[in-house]
């Protein structure tokens, strides 16, 4: 792909011209690759930001991942009629020194595209295990930490060894680590994913199916992969307010999961009414801004 910029029409400084040529080249890649694009005014906003993010993300990984911060959202056990913190989900945030806070919805797809999701993901896994080990040693031996794994990470040939190393390096008990994966992992190669996830499970680590109810949910997959937890997508939780069928569907899903020895966490809980309704359905855990 090639990007063209003309002097002096598009600028008169070398730095400005090179940046605009980069932006034009990105436009060429975005429209199918193996082509030429000429810089024009008005394509700066999206493509320019993408290039800035790309450069700054590469710099952030080279400099030791310090800009990537791990936040922890509590997961509350509501079984038995009382609310008890059971641990937390690790959530990555990018606080760029030059670009400020960047939404995961923006930078995670870019990290996957650039092939940086693996080192960043490994960093988050180690940080989360280190923090959970600290909780366990500070009077909360049963606290668990949940860490998200992308499909890109799961497809790495050394993913099982990576998880094993994180546990060994931090001293975290495998029973206190839960790895969350999404349904999309099973779309292309179900047999391969079953093998990888079973190997991870054999380490003593728990598996959770994240964002269930979003997209093409398939309950049969729950029986093919050894998940210990089902996480109901926040959009289904929010739908309960306006649609009684959503509540009925969630109740049926919880009953199905329990019959198969799977616990259920509801994500995106934002109101007391949602929490009470989910508790009445027999939901095991709650997670969200209401907590």
C-alpha positions as a Python dict, from the first residue, in 0.01 Angstrom:
ca = {
    (1, 'X'): (0, 0, 0),
    (2, 'X'): (114, 353, -72),
    (3, 'X'): (10, 696, 51),
    (4, 'X'): (76, 1009, -154),
    (5, 'X'): (94, 1368, -33),
    (6, 'X'): (173, 1675, -241),
    (7, 'X'): (399, 1963, -142),
    (8, 'X'): (326, 2242, -71),
    (9, 'X'): (-52, 2190, -100),
    (10, 'X'): (-80, 1967, 210),
    (11, 'X'): (184, 2143, 420),
    (12, 'X'): (536, 2274, 415),
    (13, 'X'): (709, 2092, 700),
    (14, 'X'): (869, 1750, 665),
    (15, 'X'): (704, 1614, 982),
    (16, 'X'): (358, 1727, 872),
    (17, 'X'): (397, 1587, 522),
    (18, 'X'): (522, 1249, 646),
    (19, 'X'): (236, 1222, 892),
    (20, 'X'): (-18, 1300, 619),
    (21, 'X'): (146, 1048, 386),
    (22, 'X'): (107, 792, 666),
    (23, 'X'): (-259, 883, 702),
    (24, 'X'): (-310, 837, 327),
    (25, 'X'): (-132, 500, 341),
    (26, 'X'): (-360, 389, 624),
    (27, 'X'): (-660, 487, 409),
    (28, 'X'): (-519, 266, 131),
    (29, 'X'): (-487, -27, 374),
    (30, 'X'): (-833, 33, 513),
    (31, 'X'): (-995, 20, 168),
    (32, 'X'): (-850, -317, 74),
    (33, 'X'): (-468, -297, 73),
    (34, 'X'): (-238, -326, -229),
    (35, 'X'): (-348, 11, -358),
    (36, 'X'): (-258, 380, -364),
    (37, 'X'): (-440, 663, -185),
    (38, 'X'): (-378, 1038, -205),
    (39, 'X'): (-407, 1249, 109),
    (40, 'X'): (-710, 1477, 124),
    (41, 'X'): (-837, 1712, 392),
    (42, 'X'): (-1095, 1557, 619),
    (43, 'X'): (-943, 1212, 665),
    (44, 'X'): (-725, 1328, 956),
    (45, 'X'): (-975, 1274, 1233),
    (46, 'X'): (-1022, 896, 1224),
    (47, 'X'): (-707, 781, 1045),
    (48, 'X'): (-485, 1031, 1224),
    (49, 'X'): (-609, 920, 1563),
    (50, 'X'): (-561, 557, 1464),
    (51, 'X'): (-200, 628, 1367),
    (52, 'X'): (-139, 818, 1689),
    (53, 'X'): (-288, 531, 1890),
    (54, 'X'): (-77, 279, 1700),
    (55, 'X'): (249, 466, 1760),
    (56, 'X'): (174, 535, 2126),
    (57, 'X'): (63, 177, 2190),
    (58, 'X'): (390, 42, 2049),
    (59, 'X'): (583, 289, 2266),
    (60, 'X'): (379, 191, 2574),
    (61, 'X'): (458, -178, 2530),
    (62, 'X'): (828, -112, 2475),
    (63, 'X'): (841, 99, 2791),
    (64, 'X'): (716, -174, 3023),
    (65, 'X'): (334, -151, 3001),
    (66, 'X'): (323, 116, 3275),
    (67, 'X'): (48, 304, 3090),
    (68, 'X'): (-181, -1, 3103),
    (69, 'X'): (-369, 6, 3432),
    (70, 'X'): (-568, -279, 3583),
    (71, 'X'): (-891, -192, 3762),
    (72, 'X'): (-1094, -442, 3964),
    (73, 'X'): (-1474, -466, 3959),
    (74, 'X'): (-1610, -655, 4263),
    (75, 'X'): (-1808, -977, 4216),
    (76, 'X'): (-2068, -1027, 4491),
    (77, 'X'): (-2188, -1366, 4612),
    (78, 'X'): (-2563, -1335, 4685),
    (79, 'X'): (-2625, -1701, 4770),
    (80, 'X'): (-2775, -1756, 5112),
    (81, 'X'): (-2945, -1418, 5126),
    (82, 'X'): (-2642, -1208, 5215),
    (83, 'X'): (-2400, -1007, 5003),
    (84, 'X'): (-2037, -1117, 5031),
    (85, 'X'): (-1749, -1010, 4807),
    (86, 'X'): (-1612, -1319, 4635),
    (87, 'X'): (-1338, -1146, 4439),
    (88, 'X'): (-1319, -924, 4132),
    (89, 'X'): (-1282, -907, 3755),
    (90, 'X'): (-962, -749, 3623),
    (91, 'X'): (-1038, -475, 3368),
    (92, 'X'): (-761, -320, 3160),
    (93, 'X'): (-750, 55, 3095),
    (94, 'X'): (-500, 247, 2885),
    (95, 'X'): (-395, 579, 3037),
    (96, 'X'): (-173, 711, 2756),
    (97, 'X'): (75, 979, 2854),
    (98, 'X'): (6, 1163, 2525),
    (99, 'X'): (-354, 1069, 2438),
    (100, 'X'): (-514, 1040, 2784),
    (101, 'X'): (-760, 766, 2880),
    (102, 'X'): (-862, 551, 2583),
    (103, 'X'): (-1167, 325, 2588),
    (104, 'X'): (-1106, -52, 2572),
    (105, 'X'): (-1356, -59, 2285),
    (106, 'X'): (-1102, 149, 2091),
    (107, 'X'): (-769, 4, 2191),
    (108, 'X'): (-842, -369, 2234),
    (109, 'X'): (-926, -425, 1863),
    (110, 'X'): (-616, -222, 1770),
    (111, 'X'): (-400, -430, 2005),
    (112, 'X'): (-535, -747, 1840),
    (113, 'X'): (-470, -604, 1492),
    (114, 'X'): (-111, -507, 1581),
    (115, 'X'): (-38, -840, 1750),
    (116, 'X'): (17, -665, 2083),
    (117, 'X'): (-279, -822, 2264),
    (118, 'X'): (-63, -1118, 2368),
    (119, 'X'): (210, -929, 2558),
    (120, 'X'): (-48, -684, 2699),
    (121, 'X'): (-277, -973, 2799),
    (122, 'X'): (13, -1157, 2964),
    (123, 'X'): (97, -842, 3160),
    (124, 'X'): (-264, -810, 3282),
    (125, 'X'): (-277, -1179, 3377),
    (126, 'X'): (39, -1151, 3588),
    (127, 'X'): (-74, -823, 3749),
    (128, 'X'): (-414, -971, 3838),
    (129, 'X'): (-263, -1289, 3983),
    (130, 'X'): (-19, -1080, 4189),
    (131, 'X'): (-302, -868, 4329),
    (132, 'X'): (-522, -1167, 4410),
    (133, 'X'): (-231, -1338, 4587),
    (134, 'X'): (-198, -1022, 4799),
    (135, 'X'): (-571, -1036, 4885),
    (136, 'X'): (-539, -1404, 4978),
    (137, 'X'): (-249, -1330, 5212),
    (138, 'X'): (-431, -1035, 5371),
    (139, 'X'): (-713, -1231, 5530),
    (140, 'X'): (-923, -1320, 5224),
    (141, 'X'): (-799, -1668, 5125),
    (142, 'X'): (-1104, -1744, 4909),
    (143, 'X'): (-1100, -1428, 4697),
    (144, 'X'): (-1078, -1507, 4325),
    (145, 'X'): (-976, -1294, 4030),
    (146, 'X'): (-1134, -1314, 3684),
    (147, 'X'): (-919, -1234, 3380),
    (148, 'X'): (-1043, -1204, 3021),
    (149, 'X'): (-871, -1398, 2743),
    (150, 'X'): (-928, -1297, 2382),
    (151, 'X'): (-960, -1551, 2104),
    (152, 'X'): (-624, -1426, 1971),
    (153, 'X'): (-458, -1517, 2303),
    (154, 'X'): (-626, -1857, 2316),
    (155, 'X'): (-494, -1943, 1971),
    (156, 'X'): (-131, -1894, 2080),
    (157, 'X'): (48, -2231, 2090),
    (158, 'X'): (193, -2157, 2436),
    (159, 'X'): (-123, -2022, 2606),
    (160, 'X'): (-142, -2310, 2858),
    (161, 'X'): (224, -2261, 2950),
    (162, 'X'): (163, -1885, 2981),
    (163, 'X'): (-117, -1940, 3236),
    (164, 'X'): (92, -2198, 3421),
    (165, 'X'): (389, -1956, 3437),
    (166, 'X'): (172, -1670, 3571),
    (167, 'X'): (52, -1896, 3852),
    (168, 'X'): (404, -2019, 3930),
    (169, 'X'): (560, -1671, 3922),
    (170, 'X'): (299, -1516, 4151),
    (171, 'X'): (228, -1812, 4378),
    (172, 'X'): (-149, -1780, 4325),
    (173, 'X'): (-349, -2095, 4385),
    (174, 'X'): (-509, -2212, 4057),
    (175, 'X'): (-847, -2242, 4232),
    (176, 'X'): (-847, -1864, 4280),
    (177, 'X'): (-809, -1783, 3909),
    (178, 'X'): (-1101, -1776, 3664),
    (179, 'X'): (-1038, -1714, 3295),
    (180, 'X'): (-1324, -1558, 3098),
    (181, 'X'): (-1376, -1634, 2729),
    (182, 'X'): (-1652, -1531, 2489),
    (183, 'X'): (-1876, -1745, 2271),
    (184, 'X'): (-1699, -1632, 1954),
    (185, 'X'): (-1409, -1862, 2042),
    (186, 'X'): (-1609, -2164, 1930),
    (187, 'X'): (-1714, -2035, 1591),
    (188, 'X'): (-1414, -2145, 1383),
    (189, 'X'): (-1252, -2445, 1546),
    (190, 'X'): (-1458, -2594, 1826),
    (191, 'X'): (-1241, -2906, 1860),
    (192, 'X'): (-921, -2707, 1902),
    (193, 'X'): (-1080, -2476, 2157),
    (194, 'X'): (-1213, -2771, 2358),
    (195, 'X'): (-863, -2919, 2372),
    (196, 'X'): (-701, -2589, 2481),
    (197, 'X'): (-965, -2510, 2743),
    (198, 'X'): (-956, -2863, 2883),
    (199, 'X'): (-578, -2833, 2922),
    (200, 'X'): (-622, -2500, 3104),
    (201, 'X'): (-893, -2655, 3322),
    (202, 'X'): (-652, -2938, 3412),
    (203, 'X'): (-426, -2678, 3578),
    (204, 'X'): (-702, -2629, 3837),
    (205, 'X'): (-816, -2297, 3686),
    (206, 'X'): (-1188, -2222, 3645),
    (207, 'X'): (-1345, -2114, 3314),
    (208, 'X'): (-1628, -1867, 3264),
    (209, 'X'): (-1834, -1808, 2950),
    (210, 'X'): (-1858, -1429, 2920),
    (211, 'X'): (-2130, -1213, 2756),
    (212, 'X'): (-2378, -1500, 2734),
    (213, 'X'): (-2699, -1390, 2565),
    (214, 'X'): (-2520, -1150, 2331),
    (215, 'X'): (-2511, -1264, 1971),
    (216, 'X'): (-2555, -1628, 1875),
    (217, 'X'): (-2593, -1793, 2216),
    (218, 'X'): (-2591, -2170, 2207),
    (219, 'X'): (-2663, -2355, 2531),
    (220, 'X'): (-2523, -2677, 2385),
    (221, 'X'): (-2174, -2521, 2392),
    (222, 'X'): (-2199, -2510, 2769),
    (223, 'X'): (-2201, -2889, 2772),
    (224, 'X'): (-1910, -2922, 2527),
    (225, 'X'): (-1663, -2700, 2716),
    (226, 'X'): (-1594, -2735, 3091),
    (227, 'X'): (-1726, -2398, 3207),
    (228, 'X'): (-1785, -2354, 3579),
    (229, 'X'): (-1953, -2014, 3543),
    (230, 'X'): (-2195, -1854, 3296),
    (231, 'X'): (-2193, -1473, 3281),
    (232, 'X'): (-2518, -1317, 3161),
    (233, 'X'): (-2458, -1021, 2932),
    (234, 'X'): (-2546, -677, 3070),
    (235, 'X'): (-2784, -601, 2783),
    (236, 'X'): (-3006, -891, 2888),
    (237, 'X'): (-3001, -763, 3248),
    (238, 'X'): (-3099, -414, 3133),
    (239, 'X'): (-3377, -557, 2913),
    (240, 'X'): (-3559, -690, 3223),
    (241, 'X'): (-3695, -341, 3299),
    (242, 'X'): (-3894, -314, 2977),
    (243, 'X'): (-3948, -674, 2871),
    (244, 'X'): (-4087, -941, 3107),
    (245, 'X'): (-3971, -1207, 2861),
    (246, 'X'): (-3610, -1110, 2931),
    (247, 'X'): (-3658, -1189, 3297),
    (248, 'X'): (-3822, -1521, 3215),
    (249, 'X'): (-3538, -1610, 2978),
    (250, 'X'): (-3276, -1527, 3243),
    (251, 'X'): (-3461, -1739, 3500),
    (252, 'X'): (-3470, -2033, 3256),
    (253, 'X'): (-3099, -1991, 3177),
    (254, 'X'): (-3011, -1992, 3546),
    (255, 'X'): (-3218, -2308, 3602),
    (256, 'X'): (-3051, -2478, 3303),
    (257, 'X'): (-2703, -2383, 3429),
    (258, 'X'): (-2773, -2506, 3782),
    (259, 'X'): (-2901, -2839, 3654),
    (260, 'X'): (-2564, -2884, 3482),
    (261, 'X'): (-2353, -2779, 3781),
    (262, 'X'): (-2274, -2433, 3645),
    (263, 'X'): (-2294, -2115, 3854),
    (264, 'X'): (-2429, -1789, 3713),
    (265, 'X'): (-2302, -1430, 3736),
    (266, 'X'): (-2512, -1138, 3611),
    (267, 'X'): (-2312, -847, 3468),
    (268, 'X'): (-2411, -483, 3435),
    (269, 'X'): (-2629, -468, 3748),
    (270, 'X'): (-2704, -99, 3800),
    (271, 'X'): (-3016, -78, 4022),
    (272, 'X'): (-3153, -228, 4342),
    (273, 'X'): (-3455, -361, 4151),
    (274, 'X'): (-3230, -550, 3907),
    (275, 'X'): (-3034, -700, 4197),
    (276, 'X'): (-3351, -813, 4375),
    (277, 'X'): (-3506, -960, 4062),
    (278, 'X'): (-3189, -1155, 3976),
    (279, 'X'): (-3169, -1284, 4334),
    (280, 'X'): (-3528, -1407, 4307),
    (281, 'X'): (-3430, -1606, 3997),
    (282, 'X'): (-3154, -1784, 4193),
    (283, 'X'): (-2859, -1597, 4038),
    (284, 'X'): (-2536, -1678, 4226),
    (285, 'X'): (-2326, -1366, 4173),
    (286, 'X'): (-2378, -1000, 4078),
    (287, 'X'): (-2139, -757, 3914),
    (288, 'X'): (-2188, -398, 3803),
    (289, 'X'): (-2200, -29, 3900),
    (290, 'X'): (-2478, -84, 4155),
    (291, 'X'): (-2232, -284, 4364),
}
